[in-house]
Amino acid sequence: MQRIPIKLATAGMKLAKPVRNKRGMILCGSNVELTEEMIARLSNMGVERITVEGHPVDTGVEEKSPGQQIDEVSARFRRVGKDPLMRKIRDAIIQRLKEKGKLGESG
């Protein structure tokens, strides 16, 4: 799954997550195949980014693996690692990245 700017969306892409407005109301459900009209409508409603299935758009930025992301999180929290609250936050982020990695392997 890839989060992309709405301006890079093309007809035929499939939404991986629902599109919501700023108040949280669902504008378009997941698993919906986009049409040019839907893209224009979402853009006119102020939607800036959407999450689509796969990785259909080359954003020019190489996506990091969950392992690389975990290493980066660990490095960022190194200075505050003795603080119990910061350790809990770090551990929660790392756990989420591990779960994301497992989902990516099976999907």
VEXVEX-447177 format. One record per atom (N, C-alpha, C, CB): residue number from 1; x, y, z; atom name. Coordinates in Angstrom, 1 decimal. Glycine has a CB too. Example, Ala and Ser with C-alpha at 12.3 -4.5 7.8 and 13.67 -1.06 7.14 Angstrom:
R   nr      c1      c2      c3  atom
R    1    13.2    -5.7     7.8     N
R    1    12.3    -4.5     7.8    CA
R    1    13.2    -3.3     7.8     C
R    1    11.3    -4.5     9.0    CB
R    2    12.8    -2.2     7.1     N
R    2    13.7    -1.1     7.1    CA
R    2    12.9     0.0     7.9     C
R    2    14.1    -0.6     5.7    CB
//
This chain:
R   nr      c1      c2      c3  atom
R    1     0.9    -1.2     0.0     N
R    1     0.0     0.0     0.0    CA
R    1     0.9     1.2     0.0     C
R    1    -1.0     0.0     1.2    CB
R    2     0.4     2.3    -0.6     N
R    2     1.2     3.5    -0.8    CA
R    2     0.3     4.7    -0.6     C
R    2     1.9     3.5    -2.2    CB
R    3     0.8     5.7     0.2     N
R    3     0.1     6.9     0.4    CA
R    3     0.6     7.9    -0.6     C
R    3     0.2     7.5     1.9    CB
R    4    -0.2     8.5    -1.5     N
R    4     0.2     9.3    -2.6    CA
R    4    -0.6    10.6    -2.6     C
R    4     0.1     8.6    -3.9    CB
R    5    -0.1    11.7    -3.2     N
R    5    -0.8    12.9    -3.4    CA
R    5    -2.0    12.6    -4.4     C
R    5     0.1    14.1    -3.9    CB
R    6    -3.1    13.2    -4.1     N
R    6    -4.3    13.0    -5.0    CA
R    6    -3.9    13.4    -6.5     C
R    6    -5.5    13.8    -4.5    CB
R    7    -3.0    14.3    -6.7     N
R    7    -2.7    14.8    -8.0    CA
R    7    -1.9    13.7    -8.8     C
R    7    -1.8    16.0    -8.0    CB
R    8    -1.4    12.7    -8.1     N
R    8    -0.7    11.6    -8.8    CA
R    8    -1.6    10.4    -9.0     C
R    8     0.5    11.1    -8.0    CB
R    9    -2.9    10.5    -8.5     N
R    9    -3.8     9.3    -8.7    CA
R    9    -4.3     9.3   -10.1     C
R    9    -5.0     9.5    -7.7    CB
R   10    -4.5     8.0   -10.6     N
R   10    -5.0     7.8   -11.9    CA
R   10    -6.2     6.8   -11.9     C
R   10    -3.9     7.3   -12.9    CB
R   11    -7.0     6.9   -12.9     N
R   11    -8.2     6.0   -12.9    CA
R   11    -7.6     4.5   -13.0     C
R   11    -9.0     6.3   -14.2    CB
R   12    -8.3     3.7   -12.3     N
R   12    -8.0     2.3   -12.2    CA
R   12    -7.2     1.9   -10.9     C
R   12    -7.1     1.9   -13.4    CB
R   13    -6.7     2.9   -10.2     N
R   13    -6.0     2.6    -8.9    CA
R   13    -7.1     2.2    -8.0     C
R   13    -5.2     3.8    -8.4    CB
R   14    -6.7     1.3    -7.0     N
R   14    -7.7     0.9    -6.0    CA
R   14    -7.3     1.4    -4.6     C
R   14    -7.8    -0.7    -6.0    CB
R   15    -8.3     1.9    -3.9     N
R   15    -8.1     2.5    -2.6    CA
R   15    -7.8     1.3    -1.6     C
R   15    -9.3     3.3    -2.1    CB
R   16    -6.7     1.5    -0.8     N
R   16    -6.4     0.5     0.2    CA
R   16    -7.0     0.9     1.6     C
R   16    -4.9     0.5     0.4    CB
R   17    -7.3     2.2     1.7     N
R   17    -8.0     2.7     2.9    CA
R   17    -9.1     3.7     2.6     C
R   17    -6.9     3.4     3.9    CB
R   18   -10.1     3.8     3.4     N
R   18   -11.1     4.8     3.1    CA
R   18   -10.6     6.2     3.0     C
R   18   -12.3     4.7     4.2    CB
R   19   -11.2     7.0     2.2     N
R   19   -10.8     8.4     2.2    CA
R   19   -11.7     9.2     3.1     C
R   19   -10.8     9.0     0.7    CB
R   20   -11.2    10.0     4.0     N
R   20   -12.0    10.8     4.9    CA
R   20   -11.7    12.2     4.8     C
R   20   -11.6    10.3     6.4    CB
R   21   -12.8    13.0     5.1     N
R   21   -12.6    14.5     5.1    CA
R   21   -11.9    14.9     6.4     C
R   21   -13.9    15.2     4.9    CB
R   22   -11.7    16.2     6.6     N
R   22   -11.0    16.7     7.8    CA
R   22   -11.8    16.4     9.1     C
R   22   -10.7    18.1     7.7    CB
R   23   -13.1    16.2     9.0     N
R   23   -13.9    15.9    10.2    CA
R   23   -14.0    14.4    10.4     C
R   23   -15.3    16.5    10.0    CB
R   24   -13.4    13.6     9.6     N
R   24   -13.4    12.1     9.8    CA
R   24   -14.5    11.4     9.0     C
R   24   -13.5    11.8    11.2    CB
R   25   -15.3    12.1     8.3     N
R   25   -16.4    11.4     7.6    CA
R   25   -15.8    10.7     6.3     C
R   25   -17.5    12.5     7.1    CB
R   26   -16.3     9.5     6.1     N
R   26   -15.8     8.7     5.0    CA
R   26   -16.4     9.3     3.7     C
R   26   -16.2     7.2     5.2    CB
R   27   -15.5     9.6     2.8     N
R   27   -16.0    10.1     1.5    CA
R   27   -16.0     9.0     0.4     C
R   27   -15.0    11.3     1.0    CB
R   28   -15.1     8.0     0.6     N
R   28   -15.0     6.9    -0.3    CA
R   28   -14.4     5.7     0.4     C
R   28   -14.2     7.3    -1.6    CB
R   29   -15.0     4.6     0.3     N
R   29   -14.6     3.4     1.0    CA
R   29   -13.3     2.7     0.4     C
R   29   -15.7     2.4     1.1    CB
R   30   -12.8     1.8     1.2     N
R   30   -11.6     1.1     0.7    CA
R   30   -12.1     0.1    -0.3     C
R   30   -10.9     0.3     1.9    CB
R   31   -11.1    -0.4    -1.1     N
R   31   -11.3    -1.4    -2.2    CA
R   31   -12.1    -0.8    -3.4     C
R   31   -12.0    -2.6    -1.7    CB
R   32   -12.3     0.5    -3.4     N
R   32   -13.0     1.2    -4.5    CA
R   32   -12.0     1.5    -5.6     C
R   32   -13.7     2.5    -4.0    CB
R   33   -12.3     1.1    -6.8     N
R   33   -11.5     1.5    -8.0    CA
R   33   -11.8     2.9    -8.4     C
R   33   -11.7     0.5    -9.2    CB
R   34   -10.7     3.7    -8.5     N
R   34   -10.9     5.1    -8.8    CA
R   34   -11.2     5.4   -10.3     C
R   34    -9.6     5.9    -8.4    CB
R   35   -12.0     6.4   -10.5     N
R   35   -12.3     6.9   -11.9    CA
R   35   -11.8     8.3   -11.9     C
R   35   -13.9     6.8   -12.2    CB
R   36   -11.7     8.9   -13.1     N
R   36   -11.3    10.3   -13.3    CA
R   36   -12.2    11.2   -12.5     C
R   36   -11.2    10.7   -14.8    CB
R   37   -13.5    10.9   -12.6     N
R   37   -14.5    11.7   -12.0    CA
R   37   -14.4    11.7   -10.5     C
R   37   -16.0    11.2   -12.4    CB
R   38   -14.1    10.5    -9.9     N
R   38   -14.0    10.4    -8.4    CA
R   38   -12.7    11.1    -8.0     C
R   38   -13.9     8.9    -8.0    CB
R   39   -11.7    11.0    -8.7     N
R   39   -10.4    11.8    -8.4    CA
R   39   -10.7    13.3    -8.4     C
R   39    -9.3    11.4    -9.4    CB
R   40   -11.4    13.8    -9.4     N
R   40   -11.7    15.2    -9.5    CA
R   40   -12.6    15.6    -8.3     C
R   40   -12.4    15.5   -10.8    CB
R   41   -13.6    14.8    -8.0     N
R   41   -14.5    15.1    -6.9    CA
R   41   -13.8    15.2    -5.6     C
R   41   -15.6    14.1    -6.9    CB
R   42   -12.9    14.2    -5.3     N
R   42   -12.1    14.1    -4.1    CA
R   42   -11.2    15.3    -4.0     C
R   42   -11.3    12.8    -3.9    CB
R   43   -10.6    15.7    -5.1     N
R   43    -9.7    16.8    -5.1    CA
R   43   -10.5    18.1    -4.8     C
R   43    -9.0    16.9    -6.5    CB
R   44   -11.6    18.3    -5.4     N
R   44   -12.5    19.4    -5.2    CA
R   44   -13.0    19.5    -3.7     C
R   44   -13.7    19.4    -6.1    CB
R   45   -13.0    18.4    -3.0     N
R   45   -13.4    18.4    -1.6    CA
R   45   -12.3    18.6    -0.7     C
R   45   -14.1    17.0    -1.3    CB
R   46   -11.1    18.9    -1.2     N
R   46   -10.0    19.2    -0.4    CA
R   46    -9.1    18.1     0.0     C
R   46   -10.4    19.9     0.8    CB
R   47    -9.4    16.9    -0.5     N
R   47    -8.5    15.7    -0.2    CA
R   47    -7.2    15.9    -0.8     C
R   47    -9.2    14.4    -0.7    CB
R   48    -6.1    15.8    -0.1     N
R   48    -4.8    16.0    -0.6    CA
R   48    -4.0    14.7    -0.8     C
R   48    -4.0    16.9     0.4    CB
R   49    -4.3    13.7     0.0     N
R   49    -3.5    12.4    -0.1    CA
R   49    -4.5    11.3     0.0     C
R   49    -2.4    12.3     0.9    CB
R   50    -4.2    10.2    -0.7     N
R   50    -5.0     8.9    -0.6    CA
R   50    -4.0     7.7    -0.4     C
R   50    -5.9     8.7    -1.8    CB
R   51    -4.6     6.6     0.1     N
R   51    -3.8     5.4     0.2    CA
R   51    -4.3     4.4    -0.8     C
R   51    -3.8     4.9     1.7    CB
R   52    -3.4     4.0    -1.7     N
R   52    -3.8     3.0    -2.7    CA
R   52    -3.1     1.7    -2.6     C
R   52    -3.5     3.6    -4.1    CB
R   53    -3.6     0.7    -3.2     N
R   53    -3.0    -0.7    -3.1    CA
R   53    -1.7    -0.7    -3.9     C
R   53    -4.0    -1.7    -3.6    CB
R   54    -0.8    -1.5    -3.5     N
R   54     0.5    -1.7    -4.2    CA
R   54     1.3    -0.4    -4.0     C
R   54     0.2    -2.0    -5.6    CB
R   55     2.3    -0.3    -4.9     N
R   55     3.2     0.9    -5.0    CA
R   55     3.2     1.3    -6.5     C
R   55     4.6     0.5    -4.5    CB
R   56     2.1     1.9    -6.9     N
R   56     2.0     2.2    -8.4    CA
R   56     2.7     3.5    -8.8     C
R   56     0.6     2.4    -8.7    CB
R   57     3.2     4.3    -7.8     N
R   57     3.7     5.6    -8.2    CA
R   57     5.2     5.6    -7.7     C
R   57     2.9     6.7    -7.6    CB
R   58     6.1     6.0    -8.5     N
R   58     7.5     6.2    -8.2    CA
R   58     7.6     7.7    -7.6     C
R   58     8.5     6.0    -9.4    CB
R   59     7.7     7.8    -6.3     N
R   59     7.7     9.1    -5.7    CA
R   59     9.1     9.7    -5.7     C
R   59     7.2     9.1    -4.3    CB
R   60    10.1     8.9    -6.1     N
R   60    11.5     9.3    -6.1    CA
R   60    12.2     9.0    -4.7     C
R   60    11.6    10.7    -6.4    CB
R   61    11.4     8.5    -3.8     N
R   61    11.9     8.2    -2.5    CA
R   61    11.8     6.7    -2.3     C
R   61    11.2     9.0    -1.3    CB
R   62    13.0     6.1    -2.0     N
R   62    13.0     4.7    -1.7    CA
R   62    12.4     4.4    -0.4     C
R   62    14.4     4.1    -1.8    CB
R   63    11.4     3.5    -0.4     N
R   63    10.8     3.1     0.9    CA
R   63    11.7     2.2     1.7     C
R   63     9.4     2.4     0.6    CB
R   64    11.8     2.5     3.0     N
R   64    12.6     1.8     3.9    CA
R   64    11.9     0.5     4.4     C
R   64    13.1     2.6     5.1    CB
R   65    12.7    -0.5     4.6     N
R   65    12.1    -1.7     5.1    CA
R   65    11.7    -1.5     6.6     C
R   65    13.1    -2.9     5.0    CB
R   66    10.8    -2.4     7.1     N
R   66    10.5    -2.2     8.6    CA
R   66    11.8    -2.4     9.4     C
R   66     9.5    -3.3     9.0    CB
R   67    12.7    -3.2     9.0     N
R   67    14.0    -3.3     9.8    CA
R   67    14.8    -2.0     9.8     C
R   67    14.8    -4.5     9.2    CB
R   68    14.9    -1.4     8.7     N
R   68    15.6    -0.1     8.7    CA
R   68    14.8     1.0     9.5     C
R   68    15.7     0.4     7.2    CB
R   69    13.5     0.9     9.4     N
R   69    12.7     1.9    10.2    CA
R   69    12.9     1.6    11.7     C
R   69    11.2     1.8     9.8    CB
R   70    13.0     0.4    12.1     N
R   70    13.2     0.1    13.5    CA
R   70    14.5     0.6    14.0     C
R   70    13.1    -1.5    13.8    CB
R   71    15.6     0.4    13.1     N
R   71    16.9     0.9    13.5    CA
R   71    16.9     2.4    13.7     C
R   71    17.9     0.5    12.4    CB
R   72    16.2     3.1    12.8     N
R   72    16.1     4.5    12.9    CA
R   72    15.4     5.0    14.2     C
R   72    15.4     5.1    11.7    CB
R   73    14.3     4.3    14.5     N
R   73    13.5     4.7    15.7    CA
R   73    14.4     4.4    16.9     C
R   73    12.2     3.8    15.8    CB
R   74    15.1     3.3    17.0     N
R   74    16.0     3.0    18.1    CA
R   74    17.1     4.1    18.2     C
R   74    16.7     1.6    17.9    CB
R   75    17.7     4.5    17.1     N
R   75    18.7     5.6    17.1    CA
R   75    18.1     6.9    17.6     C
R   75    19.3     5.8    15.8    CB
R   76    16.9     7.2    17.2     N
R   76    16.3     8.5    17.6    CA
R   76    16.0     8.5    19.1     C
R   76    15.0     8.7    16.8    CB
R   77    15.7     7.4    19.7     N
R   77    15.3     7.3    21.1    CA
R   77    16.5     7.0    22.0     C
R   77    14.2     6.2    21.3    CB
R   78    17.7     6.9    21.5     N
R   78    18.8     6.5    22.2    CA
R   78    19.1     7.5    23.4     C
R   78    20.1     6.4    21.3    CB
R   79    19.0     8.7    23.2     N
R   79    19.3     9.7    24.2    CA
R   79    18.3     9.7    25.3     C
R   79    19.3    11.1    23.6    CB
R   80    17.1     9.4    25.1     N
R   80    16.0     9.4    26.1    CA
R   80    15.6     8.0    26.6     C
R   80    14.8    10.2    25.6    CB
R   81    16.4     7.0    26.3     N
R   81    16.1     5.6    26.6    CA
R   81    15.9     5.3    28.0     C
R   81    17.1     4.8    26.0    CB
R   82    16.4     6.1    28.9     N
R   82    16.3     5.9    30.3    CA
R   82    15.0     6.3    30.9     C
R   82    17.4     6.5    31.1    CB
R   83    14.3     7.1    30.2     N
R   83    13.0     7.6    30.6    CA
R   83    11.9     6.6    30.3     C
R   83    12.6     9.0    29.9    CB
R   84    11.2     6.1    31.4     N
R   84    10.3     5.0    31.2    CA
R   84     9.2     5.3    30.2     C
R   84     9.6     4.7    32.6    CB
R   85     8.7     6.5    30.2     N
R   85     7.6     6.9    29.2    CA
R   85     8.1     6.8    27.8     C
R   85     7.0     8.3    29.6    CB
R   86     9.3     7.3    27.6     N
R   86     9.9     7.3    26.3    CA
R   86    10.2     5.9    25.8     C
R   86    11.2     8.2    26.2    CB
R   87    10.6     5.0    26.7     N
R   87    10.8     3.6    26.4    CA
R   87     9.5     3.0    25.9     C
R   87    11.4     2.8    27.6    CB
R   88     8.4     3.3    26.6     N
R   88     7.1     2.7    26.2    CA
R   88     6.7     3.2    24.8     C
R   88     6.1     3.1    27.3    CB
R   89     7.0     4.5    24.6     N
R   89     6.6     5.0    23.3    CA
R   89     7.5     4.4    22.2     C
R   89     6.9     6.6    23.2    CB
R   90     8.8     4.3    22.4     N
R   90     9.7     3.6    21.5    CA
R   90     9.2     2.2    21.2     C
R   90    11.1     3.6    22.0    CB
R   91     8.9     1.4    22.3     N
R   91     8.5     0.0    22.2    CA
R   91     7.2    -0.1    21.4     C
R   91     8.4    -0.6    23.5    CB
R   92     6.3     0.8    21.6     N
R   92     5.0     0.8    20.9    CA
R   92     5.2     1.0    19.4     C
R   92     4.0     1.8    21.5    CB
R   93     6.1     2.0    19.1     N
R   93     6.4     2.2    17.6    CA
R   93     7.1     1.0    17.0     C
R   93     7.3     3.5    17.5    CB
R   94     8.0     0.5    17.7     N
R   94     8.8    -0.7    17.2    CA
R   94     7.8    -1.9    17.0     C
R   94     9.9    -1.1    18.1    CB
R   95     6.9    -2.1    17.9     N
R   95     5.9    -3.2    17.8    CA
R   95     5.1    -3.0    16.6     C
R   95     5.1    -3.3    19.1    CB
R   96     4.6    -1.7    16.4     N
R   96     3.8    -1.4    15.2    CA
R   96     4.5    -1.7    13.9     C
R   96     3.3     0.0    15.2    CB
R   97     5.8    -1.3    13.9     N
R   97     6.6    -1.5    12.7    CA
R   97     6.8    -3.0    12.4     C
R   97     8.0    -0.9    12.8    CB
R   98     7.0    -3.8    13.5     N
R   98     7.1    -5.3    13.3    CA
R   98     5.8    -5.8    12.8     C
R   98     7.4    -5.9    14.7    CB
R   99     4.7    -5.4    13.3     N
R   99     3.4    -5.9    12.8    CA
R   99     3.2    -5.5    11.3     C
R   99     2.2    -5.3    13.6    CB
R  100     3.6    -4.3    11.0     N
R  100     3.5    -3.8     9.6    CA
R  100     4.3    -4.7     8.7     C
R  100     3.9    -2.3     9.5    CB
R  101     5.5    -5.0     9.1     N
R  101     6.4    -5.9     8.4    CA
R  101     5.8    -7.3     8.1     C
R  101     7.7    -6.1     9.1    CB
R  102     5.1    -7.8     9.1     N
R  102     4.5    -9.2     9.0    CA
R  102     3.3    -9.1     8.0     C
R  102     4.0    -9.7    10.4    CB
R  103     2.6    -8.0     8.1     N
R  103     1.4    -7.8     7.1    CA
R  103     2.0    -7.7     5.7     C
R  103     0.6    -6.6     7.5    CB
R  104     3.1    -7.0     5.5     N
R  104     3.6    -6.9     4.2    CA
R  104     4.1    -8.2     3.6     C
R  104     4.8    -5.9     4.2    CB
R  105     4.6    -9.1     4.5     N
R  105     5.1   -10.4     4.0    CA
R  105     4.0   -11.2     3.5     C
R  105     5.9   -11.0     5.1    CB
R  106     2.9   -11.2     4.2     N
R  106     1.8   -12.1     3.8    CA
R  106     0.9   -11.5     2.7     C
R  106     0.9   -12.4     5.0    CB
R  107     0.9   -10.2     2.5     N
R  107     0.0    -9.5     1.6    CA
R  107     0.4    -9.6     0.2     C
R  107    -0.1    -8.2     1.9    CB
//
